[in-house]
């Protein structure tokens, strides 16, 4: 484990009994972080599914010195990890992993405090930000974490699903709406269309701050990024991009990272056609399982679309929020 950017802190509530050492992780710590995340999954009865490739994909473009933390216990053992997603300093999504064990309660409190401190100390960088929303995502069956968040003033504001589809046989060919075709993304050529098709498709997403073209392009910096799995549907008459379907393959599993349709092209079967198109491309690469995550109360009815495409819910997450 590489020593890097040490930050030695103790939480007020644990100065005498639970001194913790905090430091930023490095990419060389990826395997250690994966072990922490998988141990947390196993403790909740889930099959561990995190791997180094997936974590490094999530870390593309991340400033780990500033936006991630490892927590070590009194004997120098790792006891927790957290990182965050910064949405224009208006909304900070914190992903916390306190390891099961005698320090769990104190470690989770430390990780909550770290996320809130980050949000408070950075919100002045946001344009017109008065109060910032801090969000935590917890497995719905993680009763201890849910109680801790509620005790700290957080409210359960949303449910999210992880859904999985099994490709037991060659998928059906897509049926495209009249006048619609699809192409794969070409880096440097389709950047503006990618941003337009993605950002406008997600303008109806619940409580989502606007994003930037630079953030949409971040995944293209990943070492194993495959532009042929990023699909852009377009109007064959006008050339207008109609939405996005951005996929990847991690450890042999297909992932629909982003699927969105612009308002003018909704309710024509385009979403299902894109999923079937993605299935076909993934099937040809030997993929037999596809996963995604989705807002259970999506205003566009996304879970119903995914069910029609063969996805089933395998996990539920509760989303907790507090304004500070």
C-alpha positions as CSV (number, residue, x, y, z in Angstrom):
1,X,0.0,0.0,0.0
2,X,1.5,3.3,-1.0
3,X,1.6,6.1,1.5
4,X,0.3,9.2,-0.1
5,X,-1.1,12.6,1.1
6,X,-1.6,11.6,4.7
7,X,-4.4,13.3,6.6
8,X,-4.4,12.5,10.2
9,X,-7.7,13.3,11.9
10,X,-9.8,12.1,14.8
11,X,-13.5,12.6,15.0
12,X,-14.6,14.6,18.1
13,X,-16.8,11.7,19.3
14,X,-14.0,9.2,19.1
15,X,-10.9,11.0,20.3
16,X,-10.5,8.8,23.3
17,X,-11.7,5.4,22.1
18,X,-11.6,5.3,18.3
19,X,-8.7,7.3,16.8
20,X,-8.8,7.1,13.0
21,X,-6.2,8.0,10.5
22,X,-7.5,9.3,7.2
23,X,-5.6,9.5,3.9
24,X,-6.4,9.8,0.3
25,X,-6.2,6.6,-1.7
26,X,-4.1,6.2,-4.9
27,X,-4.8,4.1,-7.9
28,X,-2.3,1.6,-6.5
29,X,-4.8,1.1,-3.7
30,X,-7.5,-0.1,-6.0
31,X,-7.3,-3.8,-5.0
32,X,-7.5,-2.8,-1.3
33,X,-10.5,-0.6,-1.9
34,X,-12.2,-3.4,-3.9
35,X,-11.7,-5.7,-0.9
36,X,-13.4,-3.2,1.4
37,X,-16.3,-2.7,-1.0
38,X,-16.8,-6.4,-1.5
39,X,-16.7,-7.1,2.3
40,X,-19.4,-4.5,2.8
41,X,-21.5,-6.2,0.1
42,X,-21.0,-9.6,1.6
43,X,-22.0,-8.3,5.1
44,X,-25.4,-7.4,3.6
45,X,-26.0,-10.8,2.0
46,X,-25.0,-9.7,-1.5
47,X,-22.7,-11.5,-3.8
48,X,-19.6,-9.3,-4.1
49,X,-19.4,-7.9,-7.6
50,X,-16.9,-5.1,-7.5
51,X,-13.6,-5.5,-9.3
52,X,-10.5,-3.4,-10.0
53,X,-11.5,-2.7,-13.6
54,X,-14.9,-1.4,-12.5
55,X,-13.4,0.8,-9.8
56,X,-10.7,2.3,-12.1
57,X,-13.5,3.0,-14.6
58,X,-15.4,4.9,-11.8
59,X,-12.2,6.8,-10.9
60,X,-11.5,8.1,-14.4
61,X,-11.0,11.8,-14.1
62,X,-11.4,11.7,-10.3
63,X,-9.2,13.8,-8.1
64,X,-8.5,11.1,-5.5
65,X,-6.4,13.5,-3.3
66,X,-9.5,15.6,-2.8
67,X,-12.5,13.4,-3.4
68,X,-11.8,10.1,-1.8
69,X,-10.6,8.8,1.6
70,X,-9.4,5.7,3.3
71,X,-9.9,5.3,7.0
72,X,-7.5,3.3,9.2
73,X,-8.2,2.1,12.7
74,X,-6.2,2.2,15.9
75,X,-3.9,-0.6,14.9
76,X,-3.4,0.7,11.4
77,X,-5.9,-1.7,9.8
78,X,-8.2,-0.3,7.1
79,X,-11.7,0.1,8.4
80,X,-13.5,2.2,5.7
81,X,-13.5,4.0,2.4
82,X,-15.5,6.7,0.7
83,X,-15.5,8.7,-2.5
84,X,-17.9,11.2,-3.9
85,X,-19.4,12.6,-7.1
86,X,-19.5,16.4,-7.3
87,X,-22.5,17.7,-9.3
88,X,-21.5,21.4,-9.7
89,X,-21.2,21.8,-5.9
90,X,-25.0,21.8,-5.7
91,X,-25.3,18.1,-5.0
92,X,-22.6,15.9,-3.5
93,X,-23.2,12.1,-3.8
94,X,-21.2,10.3,-1.2
95,X,-20.5,6.5,-1.5
96,X,-19.4,5.3,1.9
97,X,-18.1,1.8,2.9
98,X,-17.5,1.3,6.6
99,X,-16.1,-2.2,7.1
100,X,-18.2,-4.6,9.3
101,X,-16.7,-4.9,12.8
102,X,-16.4,-3.2,16.2
103,X,-15.7,0.2,14.7
104,X,-18.5,0.2,12.2
105,X,-20.7,2.9,13.9
106,X,-17.8,5.3,14.5
107,X,-16.4,4.8,11.0
108,X,-19.7,5.4,9.3
109,X,-20.1,8.6,11.4
110,X,-16.5,9.6,10.3
111,X,-17.4,9.0,6.7
112,X,-20.6,11.0,7.0
113,X,-18.6,13.9,8.6
114,X,-16.0,13.7,5.8
115,X,-18.7,14.0,3.1
116,X,-20.4,16.9,4.9
117,X,-17.2,18.7,5.6
118,X,-16.2,18.4,1.9
119,X,-19.6,19.8,0.8
120,X,-19.4,22.7,3.2
121,X,-15.8,23.6,2.4
122,X,-16.3,23.5,-1.4
123,X,-19.7,24.9,-2.0
124,X,-18.3,28.4,-2.4
125,X,-16.9,27.2,-5.7
126,X,-20.4,26.6,-7.1
127,X,-22.3,29.3,-8.9
128,X,-25.0,30.8,-6.7
129,X,-24.9,27.8,-4.2
130,X,-26.4,28.7,-0.9
131,X,-27.2,25.3,0.6
132,X,-25.7,22.1,-0.9
133,X,-27.4,18.8,-0.9
134,X,-25.4,15.8,0.4
135,X,-26.7,12.4,-0.8
136,X,-25.9,8.9,0.5
137,X,-27.0,5.7,-1.2
138,X,-27.6,2.7,1.0
139,X,-28.9,-0.8,0.4
140,X,-32.5,-0.9,1.4
141,X,-31.8,-3.7,3.8
142,X,-28.9,-1.9,5.5
143,X,-31.0,-1.0,8.6
144,X,-28.1,0.2,10.7
145,X,-26.9,2.7,8.0
146,X,-30.4,3.9,7.4
147,X,-31.0,4.5,11.1
148,X,-27.7,6.3,11.4
149,X,-28.5,8.6,8.5
150,X,-31.9,9.4,9.8
151,X,-30.4,10.1,13.2
152,X,-28.0,12.6,11.5
153,X,-30.8,14.5,9.9
154,X,-31.0,12.8,6.5
155,X,-34.3,12.0,4.8
156,X,-35.1,9.0,2.6
157,X,-36.0,10.8,-0.7
158,X,-35.8,8.2,-3.4
159,X,-35.4,4.5,-4.3
160,X,-33.0,3.2,-7.0
161,X,-32.9,-0.2,-8.6
162,X,-30.0,-2.3,-9.9
163,X,-31.5,-4.4,-12.7
164,X,-30.0,-7.3,-14.7
165,X,-30.9,-9.0,-18.0
166,X,-29.8,-12.4,-19.0
167,X,-29.1,-13.0,-22.7
168,X,-30.0,-16.7,-22.9
169,X,-30.3,-16.6,-26.7
170,X,-29.5,-14.3,-29.6
171,X,-31.5,-11.1,-29.0
172,X,-34.2,-9.8,-31.4
173,X,-33.3,-7.4,-34.1
174,X,-34.2,-3.8,-33.2
175,X,-37.3,-2.3,-34.8
176,X,-36.4,1.4,-35.5
177,X,-39.0,4.1,-35.6
178,X,-39.6,5.5,-39.1
179,X,-36.8,7.8,-40.1
180,X,-34.4,6.8,-37.3
181,X,-31.0,5.1,-37.6
182,X,-28.1,4.7,-35.3
183,X,-24.3,5.1,-35.4
184,X,-21.5,4.5,-33.0
185,X,-19.8,7.4,-31.4
186,X,-16.6,8.8,-33.1
187,X,-14.4,10.6,-30.6
188,X,-13.6,14.2,-31.6
189,X,-16.4,14.1,-34.3
190,X,-19.5,13.4,-32.3
191,X,-18.6,15.2,-29.1
192,X,-21.2,18.0,-29.5
193,X,-23.9,15.5,-30.5
194,X,-23.1,13.3,-27.5
195,X,-23.4,16.2,-25.2
196,X,-26.7,17.5,-26.7
197,X,-28.3,14.0,-26.9
198,X,-27.3,13.1,-23.4
199,X,-27.8,16.3,-21.5
200,X,-31.2,17.2,-23.1
201,X,-32.4,13.6,-22.6
202,X,-31.7,13.9,-18.9
203,X,-33.2,17.3,-18.3
204,X,-36.3,15.6,-16.8
205,X,-34.3,13.4,-14.4
206,X,-35.3,14.0,-10.8
207,X,-33.2,16.6,-8.9
208,X,-30.3,16.5,-11.3
209,X,-28.1,19.6,-11.7
210,X,-27.0,20.3,-15.3
211,X,-23.7,18.8,-16.5
212,X,-20.9,19.9,-18.9
213,X,-19.6,18.4,-22.1
214,X,-16.3,17.8,-20.3
215,X,-18.0,15.5,-17.7
216,X,-19.9,13.6,-20.5
217,X,-16.5,13.0,-22.2
218,X,-14.8,11.7,-19.0
219,X,-15.5,8.0,-19.7
220,X,-13.6,8.3,-23.0
221,X,-10.4,8.7,-21.0
222,X,-10.7,5.2,-19.6
223,X,-7.9,2.8,-20.7
224,X,-10.4,0.2,-22.1
225,X,-13.0,2.7,-23.5
226,X,-14.7,1.2,-26.5
227,X,-16.4,3.9,-28.7
228,X,-18.2,1.2,-30.7
229,X,-20.4,0.5,-27.7
230,X,-21.6,4.1,-27.5
231,X,-24.7,4.5,-29.7
232,X,-26.2,7.7,-31.1
233,X,-29.6,7.4,-32.7
234,X,-30.3,10.1,-35.2
235,X,-33.0,11.5,-37.6
236,X,-32.0,10.4,-41.1
237,X,-33.7,13.5,-42.6
238,X,-32.4,16.3,-40.4
239,X,-29.3,14.6,-38.9
240,X,-30.5,15.5,-35.4
241,X,-29.3,13.3,-32.6
242,X,-32.3,11.8,-30.8
243,X,-30.6,10.5,-27.6
244,X,-27.8,8.3,-26.3
245,X,-27.2,4.7,-25.4
246,X,-23.7,4.4,-23.8
247,X,-22.6,0.9,-22.9
248,X,-19.4,-0.8,-21.7
249,X,-18.1,-4.3,-20.8
250,X,-16.5,-4.8,-17.4
251,X,-15.2,-8.2,-16.4
252,X,-17.4,-9.9,-19.0
253,X,-20.6,-8.2,-18.0
254,X,-22.3,-5.7,-20.2
255,X,-23.3,-2.4,-18.6
256,X,-25.9,0.1,-19.9
257,X,-24.2,3.1,-18.3
258,X,-26.6,5.7,-19.8
259,X,-29.8,5.5,-21.9
260,X,-31.8,8.6,-22.7
261,X,-34.1,9.9,-25.4
262,X,-34.8,13.5,-26.2
263,X,-38.4,14.6,-25.6
264,X,-39.3,15.0,-29.3
265,X,-38.4,11.3,-30.0
266,X,-40.0,9.6,-27.0
267,X,-42.9,7.2,-27.1
268,X,-42.0,5.8,-30.5
269,X,-40.2,2.6,-29.3
270,X,-36.7,4.1,-29.7
271,X,-35.6,3.2,-26.2
272,X,-36.5,-0.5,-26.8
273,X,-34.8,-0.5,-30.2
274,X,-31.6,0.9,-28.7
275,X,-31.6,-1.8,-26.0
276,X,-32.1,-4.5,-28.6
277,X,-29.3,-3.0,-30.7
278,X,-27.0,-2.9,-27.6
279,X,-27.9,-6.5,-26.8
280,X,-26.9,-7.5,-30.3
281,X,-23.5,-5.8,-30.1
282,X,-22.8,-7.2,-26.7
283,X,-24.0,-10.7,-27.7
284,X,-21.5,-10.7,-30.6
285,X,-18.8,-10.0,-28.0
286,X,-19.7,-13.0,-25.9
287,X,-21.6,-11.0,-23.2
288,X,-24.5,-13.0,-21.7
289,X,-25.5,-10.7,-18.8
290,X,-26.3,-6.9,-18.8
291,X,-26.8,-4.6,-15.9
292,X,-27.9,-1.1,-15.2
293,X,-29.1,1.2,-12.5
294,X,-32.3,3.4,-12.6
295,X,-34.4,5.7,-10.5
296,X,-37.4,3.6,-9.4
297,X,-39.7,6.7,-9.8
298,X,-38.2,7.9,-13.1
299,X,-40.6,10.5,-14.6
300,X,-40.0,8.9,-18.0
301,X,-41.1,5.4,-16.8
302,X,-37.6,3.9,-17.5
303,X,-38.1,0.9,-15.2
304,X,-41.1,-0.2,-17.2
305,X,-39.1,0.0,-20.4
306,X,-36.3,-2.1,-18.9
307,X,-38.8,-4.7,-17.7
308,X,-40.1,-5.0,-21.3
309,X,-36.5,-5.5,-22.4
310,X,-36.0,-8.4,-20.0
311,X,-34.4,-6.7,-17.0
312,X,-35.4,-7.7,-13.5
313,X,-34.6,-5.9,-10.2
314,X,-31.8,-7.5,-8.2
315,X,-31.1,-4.8,-5.7
316,X,-32.8,-1.7,-4.2
317,X,-31.0,1.3,-2.8
318,X,-32.4,4.0,-0.6
319,X,-31.3,7.5,-1.3
320,X,-30.8,9.8,1.7
321,X,-30.4,13.6,1.5
322,X,-29.6,16.5,3.8
323,X,-29.1,20.1,2.9
324,X,-26.3,21.9,4.6
